[in-house]
Amino acid sequence: MNALNTANSTPPASPAPVVARQEVRCAVRFPLALPVVLLTSSGDIAALSRNVSASGVLFELDRALSTGQDIQFSLRMPGQVLGTLNDVLVHCLGRVVRCSLSQTQYLAAATIDEYQFAEQ
């Protein structure tokens, strides 16, 4: 009778495959180290951009930012990068999507939800 039960039982389920988390990027990122001041609800924070795209920025800074925190900042984009004769000042509104400590500095990634070119 044990032979019958063994033959009709279902095989054990195999474990679910491990899926690597993959970051999806929609825009080309430019490695630009630009000084910037982040305007936050808790005050102004000096930072340095590490890379910039049309949809986001990675900042290097001395203190942590909260995920979801709204920020404002202005970037003086080099004309060489934009293909213009002069640098262009861009005012941005965004929010922090992640922040982590990397050796000695915090790295904060932020989306750019709105932007406006300054009058030159």
Secondary structure, DSSP 8 states (H G I E B T S, - for coil): -HHHHHHHS-----------------S--B----EEEEEETTEEEEEEEEEE-SSEEEEEESS---TT-EEEEEEEE-HHHHTSSS-EEEEEEEEEEEEEEETTEEEEEEEEEEEEE---
